[in-house]
């Protein structure tokens, strides 16, 4: 059994991207405005009929999820001076934002995307202040909040991710490797450094294959380098395996009406870490993660869901039975 053992609740440091998504919809088709033999002179503009601004970034999403479950995570990342409204939102939902680095010159990271009637997309990502996460040292934060149960190192500026990983290894902080989107851009050497020595590695099934392909490691090689590997399987639930953990498979929550998948993996991570903080078993942790993920996939936006503790426990009971619900009811909220 894999547990957090302490006399008092330990801090969870959630390091990674903090961003806003600006999503627009174009009623027509981009292709109607493109002339194939003139693409080298491309200059087009589309009149969009709506704009949604969603709070996001993996670290922001995970921290929000932990806050909804009654955990007070410490968010670690870099933002711009335009972060005030987002900060207020997170703080109202139980997130400690007092250790975030604020850039005096760059805006908070921003994803801008326009989708046409055929679901084709034209998008841009501005990293902005996120590139300054490499300037953040964890030790001064730990000195204020106490020894962390875990430091989750999510997708972020690659140099920042590497610095956090190396500091965790040097100072003995237990850490969760969650490289996700950066696996597509990182080379094998960077990925090996981000994973080797992690207490927990969290990926989806596709990302596990990317890791093996880019690092040259086999699945067994990965298991030898991390304490625990948690692999999310979408609608099929989650698979957990480790050096001292036999294969554990937990099905997804029942009766889920999928609407939009953005942020689902982040919600799972939040639920999983919350349950470990409650000193529940790995099976219970996976179940909490799957139920929280269900709320996100049924909602448009990664931080737009809500529930009462009673509603959450009822959903656990529906999916995993009375024993699971009773165990979780003693902690949530």
VEXDREN-2710 file (C-alpha; in Angstrom, 1 decimal):
% VEXDREN-2710
k/r/px/py/pz
1/UNK/0.0/0.0/0.0
2/UNK/1.3/3.5/-1.0
3/UNK/0.5/6.1/1.7
4/UNK/1.4/9.5/2.9
5/UNK/2.5/9.0/6.5
6/UNK/2.6/12.1/8.8
7/UNK/1.4/13.3/12.1
8/UNK/-0.3/16.3/10.5
9/UNK/-1.4/17.1/6.9
10/UNK/1.6/18.0/4.8
11/UNK/1.6/20.5/2.1
12/UNK/1.1/19.7/-1.6
13/UNK/3.1/21.9/-3.9
14/UNK/1.7/22.0/-7.4
15/UNK/4.2/23.4/-9.9
16/UNK/3.3/23.9/-13.6
17/UNK/1.6/26.0/-16.1
18/UNK/-0.9/28.7/-15.2
19/UNK/-2.8/30.1/-18.3
20/UNK/-6.0/31.4/-19.7
21/UNK/-7.7/29.9/-22.8
22/UNK/-9.4/32.4/-25.2
23/UNK/-11.7/30.3/-27.4
24/UNK/-13.7/31.7/-30.3
25/UNK/-16.1/30.2/-32.8
26/UNK/-16.3/31.0/-36.5
27/UNK/-19.6/30.0/-38.2
28/UNK/-18.1/29.4/-41.6
29/UNK/-15.2/27.3/-42.9
30/UNK/-11.6/28.5/-43.0
31/UNK/-11.1/26.6/-46.2
32/UNK/-13.5/29.0/-48.0
33/UNK/-11.1/31.8/-47.4
34/UNK/-7.9/30.0/-48.4
35/UNK/-6.4/30.1/-51.9
36/UNK/-4.0/27.2/-52.2
37/UNK/-1.6/28.8/-54.6
38/UNK/-1.5/32.1/-52.6
39/UNK/-0.7/30.7/-49.2
40/UNK/2.7/32.4/-49.2
41/UNK/0.8/35.7/-49.2
42/UNK/-1.7/34.6/-46.6
43/UNK/-3.6/37.5/-44.9
44/UNK/-7.0/36.6/-43.6
45/UNK/-9.4/37.7/-40.9
46/UNK/-12.5/35.9/-39.5
47/UNK/-15.5/37.5/-37.8
48/UNK/-16.3/35.3/-34.8
49/UNK/-19.6/35.3/-33.0
50/UNK/-18.5/34.4/-29.4
51/UNK/-15.6/34.4/-27.1
52/UNK/-15.1/32.2/-24.0
53/UNK/-12.3/33.0/-21.6
54/UNK/-11.5/29.9/-19.5
55/UNK/-9.1/29.7/-16.6
56/UNK/-6.6/26.9/-17.2
57/UNK/-3.0/25.7/-17.2
58/UNK/-2.3/22.3/-15.7
59/UNK/-1.1/23.5/-12.3
60/UNK/-4.1/25.9/-12.0
61/UNK/-6.5/23.1/-12.9
62/UNK/-5.0/20.6/-10.5
63/UNK/-4.9/23.2/-7.7
64/UNK/-8.5/24.1/-8.3
65/UNK/-9.6/20.5/-8.1
66/UNK/-7.7/20.0/-4.8
67/UNK/-9.4/23.1/-3.4
68/UNK/-12.9/21.7/-4.3
69/UNK/-12.1/18.6/-2.2
70/UNK/-11.0/20.6/0.9
71/UNK/-7.3/20.4/0.4
72/UNK/-5.3/23.7/0.4
73/UNK/-2.6/23.2/-2.2
74/UNK/0.3/25.6/-2.7
75/UNK/0.4/26.7/-6.4
76/UNK/3.9/27.2/-7.8
77/UNK/4.3/28.9/-11.1
78/UNK/4.9/32.2/-13.0
79/UNK/2.2/34.7/-14.1
80/UNK/1.9/38.3/-15.3
81/UNK/0.4/41.3/-13.5
82/UNK/-2.8/40.5/-15.4
83/UNK/-3.3/37.5/-13.0
84/UNK/-5.4/39.4/-10.4
85/UNK/-8.9/38.0/-11.3
86/UNK/-7.6/34.5/-11.7
87/UNK/-5.8/34.7/-8.4
88/UNK/-8.9/35.8/-6.7
89/UNK/-10.9/32.9/-8.2
90/UNK/-8.4/30.3/-7.0
91/UNK/-8.1/31.8/-3.6
92/UNK/-11.9/31.7/-3.2
93/UNK/-11.6/28.0/-4.0
94/UNK/-9.0/27.2/-1.3
95/UNK/-5.7/27.6/-3.3
96/UNK/-2.6/29.2/-1.7
97/UNK/-1.4/31.6/-4.3
98/UNK/1.0/33.5/-2.1
99/UNK/4.2/31.9/-3.6
100/UNK/3.5/32.5/-7.2
101/UNK/6.2/34.4/-9.2
102/UNK/4.8/37.6/-10.8
103/UNK/6.6/38.8/-13.9
104/UNK/6.9/42.6/-14.2
105/UNK/7.2/42.5/-17.9
106/UNK/5.3/39.5/-19.3
107/UNK/1.6/38.5/-19.5
108/UNK/0.3/35.3/-18.1
109/UNK/0.5/32.4/-20.6
110/UNK/-2.3/32.5/-23.0
111/UNK/-3.9/30.0/-25.5
112/UNK/-5.9/31.7/-28.3
113/UNK/-7.9/29.4/-30.6
114/UNK/-10.6/29.9/-33.2
115/UNK/-12.7/26.8/-34.3
116/UNK/-14.7/26.8/-37.5
117/UNK/-17.9/24.9/-38.3
118/UNK/-16.0/21.8/-39.4
119/UNK/-14.0/21.8/-36.1
120/UNK/-10.8/22.9/-37.9
121/UNK/-8.8/25.2/-35.6
122/UNK/-6.3/28.0/-35.9
123/UNK/-4.5/28.5/-32.6
124/UNK/-1.5/30.2/-31.0
125/UNK/0.1/29.7/-27.6
126/UNK/1.9/32.5/-25.9
127/UNK/4.1/31.2/-23.0
128/UNK/4.8/34.7/-21.6
129/UNK/5.5/34.7/-17.9
130/UNK/5.6/30.9/-17.8
131/UNK/9.2/31.1/-19.1
132/UNK/10.2/32.7/-15.8
133/UNK/9.3/29.6/-13.8
134/UNK/12.9/28.6/-14.1
135/UNK/13.7/31.4/-11.6
136/UNK/11.6/29.8/-8.9
137/UNK/13.4/27.9/-6.1
138/UNK/11.3/25.5/-4.0
139/UNK/13.3/25.6/-0.7
140/UNK/12.1/29.1/0.3
141/UNK/8.5/28.0/-0.2
142/UNK/9.1/24.8/1.8
143/UNK/10.6/26.9/4.6
144/UNK/7.3/28.7/4.9
145/UNK/4.8/25.9/4.3
146/UNK/6.6/22.9/5.7
147/UNK/8.0/19.7/4.3
148/UNK/5.7/18.7/1.3
149/UNK/3.9/15.4/1.1
150/UNK/4.6/15.7/-2.6
151/UNK/5.8/18.3/-5.2
152/UNK/3.9/17.7/-8.4
153/UNK/6.0/18.9/-11.4
154/UNK/3.6/19.4/-14.2
155/UNK/4.1/20.7/-17.8
156/UNK/5.8/24.1/-17.7
157/UNK/8.8/25.9/-19.0
158/UNK/11.2/22.9/-19.6
159/UNK/14.1/24.6/-17.8
160/UNK/11.8/25.2/-14.9
161/UNK/10.6/21.6/-14.8
162/UNK/14.2/20.4/-14.8
163/UNK/15.2/22.8/-12.0
164/UNK/12.3/21.7/-9.8
165/UNK/13.1/18.0/-10.5
166/UNK/16.8/18.4/-9.7
167/UNK/15.9/20.3/-6.5
168/UNK/13.5/17.6/-5.3
169/UNK/16.2/15.0/-5.8
170/UNK/18.9/17.1/-4.1
171/UNK/16.7/18.1/-1.1
172/UNK/14.8/14.8/-0.8
173/UNK/11.4/16.1/-1.6
174/UNK/9.0/13.4/-2.8
175/UNK/7.8/14.4/-6.2
176/UNK/5.2/13.4/-8.8
177/UNK/6.4/13.6/-12.4
178/UNK/3.6/14.8/-14.7
179/UNK/5.3/15.9/-18.0
180/UNK/2.2/15.4/-20.2
181/UNK/2.2/18.0/-23.0
182/UNK/5.9/18.6/-22.8
183/UNK/6.6/15.0/-23.9
184/UNK/5.7/16.0/-27.5
185/UNK/8.5/18.6/-27.5
186/UNK/11.1/17.2/-25.1
187/UNK/13.9/15.0/-26.4
188/UNK/14.8/11.7/-24.8
189/UNK/17.5/13.2/-22.5
190/UNK/15.1/15.8/-21.0
191/UNK/12.4/13.2/-20.5
192/UNK/14.8/10.8/-18.7
193/UNK/15.8/13.6/-16.4
194/UNK/12.2/14.6/-15.6
195/UNK/11.2/11.0/-14.7
196/UNK/14.1/9.2/-13.2
197/UNK/13.7/9.1/-9.4
198/UNK/10.1/10.2/-9.3
199/UNK/8.0/8.7/-6.5
200/UNK/5.0/8.8/-8.8
201/UNK/4.8/9.1/-12.6
202/UNK/1.4/10.1/-14.0
203/UNK/0.7/9.8/-17.7
204/UNK/-2.1/8.7/-20.0
205/UNK/-1.7/5.6/-22.1
206/UNK/-0.5/7.4/-25.2
207/UNK/2.1/9.3/-23.2
208/UNK/3.6/6.0/-21.8
209/UNK/4.4/5.0/-25.3
210/UNK/5.9/8.4/-26.1
211/UNK/8.2/8.0/-23.0
212/UNK/9.3/4.5/-24.1
213/UNK/10.0/5.6/-27.7
214/UNK/11.9/8.8/-26.9
215/UNK/13.9/7.5/-23.9
216/UNK/14.6/4.1/-25.4
217/UNK/13.4/2.5/-22.1
218/UNK/11.1/-0.5/-21.9
219/UNK/8.1/-0.5/-19.7
220/UNK/10.1/-2.5/-17.1
221/UNK/12.9/0.1/-17.3
222/UNK/10.4/2.8/-16.4
223/UNK/9.0/0.8/-13.4
224/UNK/12.6/0.4/-12.1
225/UNK/13.1/4.2/-12.1
226/UNK/9.9/5.4/-10.4
227/UNK/8.2/4.3/-7.3
228/UNK/4.8/4.1/-8.9
229/UNK/3.4/4.5/-12.4
230/UNK/-0.2/5.7/-12.7
231/UNK/-1.6/5.5/-16.2
232/UNK/-5.0/7.0/-17.0
233/UNK/-7.0/5.0/-19.6
234/UNK/-9.8/7.4/-20.5
235/UNK/-13.2/5.8/-20.3
236/UNK/-11.5/2.5/-19.2
237/UNK/-10.3/4.0/-15.9
238/UNK/-6.8/3.8/-14.6
239/UNK/-3.9/1.3/-14.2
240/UNK/-1.4/1.5/-11.3
241/UNK/1.8/-0.5/-11.1
242/UNK/5.1/0.0/-9.2
243/UNK/8.2/-1.6/-7.8
244/UNK/6.3/-2.6/-4.6
245/UNK/2.8/-2.5/-6.0
246/UNK/1.1/-5.3/-7.9
247/UNK/-1.0/-4.4/-10.9
248/UNK/-4.1/-2.5/-9.8
249/UNK/-6.9/-1.6/-12.3
250/UNK/-9.8/0.7/-11.3
251/UNK/-12.7/1.3/-13.7
252/UNK/-13.9/4.8/-14.6
253/UNK/-16.9/6.3/-12.8
254/UNK/-20.3/5.1/-13.9
255/UNK/-23.0/7.0/-15.8
256/UNK/-20.8/9.8/-17.2
257/UNK/-22.2/12.0/-19.9
258/UNK/-19.1/13.3/-21.8
259/UNK/-19.3/16.9/-23.0
260/UNK/-15.8/18.2/-23.3
261/UNK/-12.5/16.6/-22.2
262/UNK/-10.2/19.5/-21.5
263/UNK/-8.8/19.3/-18.0
264/UNK/-10.0/15.7/-17.3
265/UNK/-6.5/14.4/-16.6
266/UNK/-5.8/17.4/-14.3
267/UNK/-8.9/16.6/-12.3
268/UNK/-7.9/13.0/-11.9
269/UNK/-4.5/14.0/-10.6
270/UNK/-6.2/16.4/-8.1
271/UNK/-8.5/13.6/-6.8
272/UNK/-5.7/11.1/-6.6
273/UNK/-3.4/13.4/-4.6
274/UNK/-6.2/14.5/-2.3
275/UNK/-7.0/10.9/-1.4
276/UNK/-3.3/10.1/-0.7
277/UNK/-3.2/13.2/1.5
278/UNK/-6.2/11.6/3.4
279/UNK/-4.0/8.5/3.8
280/UNK/-6.4/6.3/1.8
281/UNK/-5.4/3.3/-0.3
282/UNK/-4.3/3.5/-3.9
283/UNK/-7.6/2.0/-4.9
284/UNK/-9.5/4.7/-3.1
285/UNK/-7.2/7.4/-4.5
286/UNK/-7.9/6.2/-8.1
287/UNK/-11.6/6.2/-7.4
288/UNK/-11.6/9.7/-6.1
289/UNK/-9.6/10.8/-9.1
290/UNK/-12.0/9.1/-11.5
291/UNK/-15.1/10.7/-9.9
292/UNK/-13.6/14.2/-10.0
293/UNK/-12.6/13.6/-13.6
294/UNK/-16.2/12.7/-14.4
295/UNK/-17.4/16.1/-13.2
296/UNK/-14.9/17.8/-15.5
297/UNK/-15.7/15.8/-18.6
298/UNK/-19.4/16.7/-18.1
299/UNK/-18.7/20.4/-18.1
300/UNK/-17.3/22.9/-20.6
301/UNK/-14.2/24.3/-19.1
302/UNK/-11.6/22.7/-16.7
303/UNK/-12.7/24.8/-13.7
304/UNK/-16.4/25.3/-14.1
305/UNK/-17.7/22.3/-12.1
306/UNK/-19.1/22.3/-8.6
307/UNK/-20.6/19.8/-6.1
308/UNK/-21.3/19.5/-2.4
309/UNK/-19.5/16.8/-0.3
310/UNK/-22.8/14.9/-0.1
311/UNK/-23.1/14.9/-3.9
312/UNK/-19.6/13.7/-4.4
313/UNK/-19.9/10.9/-1.9
314/UNK/-23.2/9.8/-3.5
315/UNK/-21.4/9.6/-6.9
316/UNK/-18.6/7.5/-5.3
317/UNK/-21.3/5.2/-3.8
318/UNK/-23.0/4.8/-7.2
319/UNK/-19.7/3.9/-9.0
320/UNK/-17.7/2.0/-6.3
321/UNK/-20.0/0.9/-3.5
322/UNK/-20.8/1.7/0.1
323/UNK/-17.3/0.9/1.5
324/UNK/-15.6/3.3/-0.8
325/UNK/-18.2/6.0/-0.2
326/UNK/-17.9/5.6/3.6
327/UNK/-14.1/5.8/3.5
328/UNK/-14.2/9.0/1.4
329/UNK/-17.0/10.7/3.3
330/UNK/-14.9/10.9/6.4
331/UNK/-12.5/13.3/4.7
332/UNK/-14.1/15.3/1.9
333/UNK/-14.9/18.9/2.4
END
